[in-house]
Amino acid sequence: MASKEQERAELHRTIWQIANNLRGSIDGWDFKQYVLGMLFYRFISENLTNDLNDNEHRAGKNDFEYSQLSDKDAEFERAKTVNEKGFYMLPSELFKNVTKKARNDPNLNETLSAVFKNIESSAKGTESEDNLKGLFDDLDVNSNKLGNTVGQRNKQLVKLLESIGELRLGNYSDNTIDAFGDAYEFLMTMYASSAGKSGGEFYTPQEVSELLAEITIVGKKDVNKVYDPACGSGSLLLKFAKVLGKENVRLGFFGQEINLTTYNLCRINMFLHDIIYDHFDIAHGNTLTDPKHWDEEPFDAIVSNPPYSIRWEGDANPILINDPRFSPAGVLAPKSKADLAFTMHMLSWLSTSGTAAIVEFPGVLYRGGAEQKIRKYLIDNNYIDCVIQLPSDLFFGTSIGTCIIVLKKSKSDNKTLFIDASAEFVRGGNKNKLSDENRKRILDAFKERKDIEYFAKLVDNERIAENDYNIAVSSYVTAEDKREITNIKELNKKISEIVKRQSELRTAIDEIVGDIEGAK
């Protein structure tokens, strides 16, 4: 019998094959909305059906099957279900039933369009309205990307429905593998790795996400809520569901994302991981100039991989220097490099007993000017707990060696820990990866908070001040010199032997050439 891992690998292979076969000439990064959107449509259909069936079976109606009811008979559960799940679907709108009729439906695009509209409308006027609004916007069934005529588009939609329908996502008896959520994460990884610059660099590899989540919950069994101000497709936030268990994120998952398509994918990801609508709040907009969660901060755990060195308004906007998130440092991050603006924002919204772990561009550790002044503020107030240098070539779309800055507001010492994890990787395909052992070594050093030769150094903040607030790991952790010690005498002896041998060979060659010439 195939093991769970083999089954999972097989499922992943099939999904990627389907995704590539379906997209034809469409760019993969663009086409992901269709594959992920249909995966979501199937998931909420089955999730709703299973819940409604379970309720009726528990009440003794053993032959009840929601998907076989008429739409009229199905209305009985609407209000209660919208209250619990955040949405409702009639039997005729379920993925299974639409797929069954798809081949013979000449108006399939209109059918799907109406279904998606109805799912969104089912939440109108309720608490879940914001979480459902616009969720299917990127699954445009009338897009020319799918074909130039309605007939061509419907043909592609049939293939899409049937292929997603054939995936064996519901047959895991072992619930530890969250098949839908897992399929989503796998697809995002694959799309990111093949997309390169067109989007991949903003996707955080799963092992890095896991390390960040683990760092922020050291010594904790639960947290009030988790937050990511540049949440992308949500994979960083959802690592807490895996590492802590979603029930131990007591008040839920919060994030903000500037890209509309990615924002929709993030909300879809929440649903696919079975996070109930009232347990997540993902907002759309620019976190630096228009943050949406003032009423929710502070947060116990903050994780983020914000975009590296992007432009922002900075001091061109006179309001920002008085913003309570940025004003304490007395200076704003440069207009051309918003990295430390994100850092200040996260520090501001961090709870007194919380931890923030942020992936940063390495330049923020040593660049001068305004960035140096912000580092001075962070070090003088003892907010930087740890700086970890990561290996190069971990992320898609960039080979640069990034770092992690860990922030805390309540430290027990006046020191900063530096960890040089630049050699902690294994090569996986065309990228470096953090193995379980690599992650454990980094996390253990983080927990122990003491010097480890060539790997970790606990440094007094006074010394960092004397070093002009440079917090590059290489300034404090001495790298091990792995060069071989060369014995000069031995080397010279070898060289003279090589020269002697070379001379002998030359003489031999000359003799052979002479013989050949003489034989002519």
HELIX and SHEET records of a PDB file:
HELIX    1   1 LYS A    4  ARG A   23  1                                  20    
HELIX    2   2 GLY A   28  ARG A   58  1                                  31    
HELIX    3   3 TYR A   66  GLN A   68  5                                   3    
HELIX    4   4 ASP A   71  ALA A   74  1                                   4    
HELIX    5   5 GLU A   75  GLU A   77  5                                   3    
HELIX    6   6 ARG A   78  LYS A   85  1                                   8    
HELIX    7   7 PRO A   91  GLU A   93  5                                   3    
HELIX    8   8 PHE A   95  ALA A  102  1                                   8    
HELIX    9   9 LEU A  108  SER A  121  1                                  14    
HELIX   10  10 GLU A  129  LEU A  132  1                                   4    
HELIX   11  11 ASN A  144  LEU A  146  5                                   3    
HELIX   12  12 VAL A  150  GLU A  166  1                                  17    
HELIX   13  13 ALA A  179  ALA A  195  1                                  17    
HELIX   14  14 GLY A  196  SER A  198  5                                   3    
HELIX   15  15 GLY A  200  PHE A  202  5                                   3    
HELIX   16  16 GLN A  206  THR A  216  1                                  11    
HELIX   17  17 SER A  235  PHE A  240  1                                   6    
HELIX   18  18 ALA A  241  GLY A  245  3                                   5    
HELIX   19  19 LYS A  246  ASN A  248  5                                   3    
HELIX   20  20 LEU A  260  LEU A  272  1                                  13    
HELIX   21  21 TYR A  277  HIS A  279  5                                   3    
HELIX   22  22 GLY A  314  ALA A  316  5                                   3    
HELIX   23  23 LEU A  320  ASN A  322  5                                   3    
HELIX   24  24 SER A  327  ALA A  329  5                                   3    
HELIX   25  25 ASP A  339  SER A  348  1                                  10    
HELIX   26  26 PRO A  362  LEU A  365  5                                   4    
HELIX   27  27 GLY A  369  ASP A  380  1                                  12    
HELIX   28  28 ASP A  436  GLU A  448  1                                  13    
HELIX   29  29 ASN A  461  GLU A  466  1                                   6    
HELIX   30  30 VAL A  473  SER A  475  5                                   3    
HELIX   31  31 ILE A  488  ALA A  519  1                                  32    
SHEET    1   A 9 PHE A 280  HIS A 284  0                                        
SHEET    2   A 9 PHE A 253  GLU A 257  1                                        
SHEET    3   A 9 VAL A 226  ASP A 228  1                                        
SHEET    4   A 9 PHE A 299  SER A 304  1                                        
SHEET    5   A 9 LEU A 350  GLU A 360  1                                        
SHEET    6   A 9 CYS A 403  LYS A 408 -1                                        
SHEET    7   A 9 ILE A 384  GLN A 389 -1                                        
SHEET    8   A 9 LYS A 415  ASP A 420  1                                        
SHEET    9   A 9 ALA A 456  ASP A 460 -1                                        
SHEET    1   B 2 VAL A 426  GLY A 428  0                                        
SHEET    2   B 2 LYS A 431  LYS A 433 -1                                        
END                                                                             
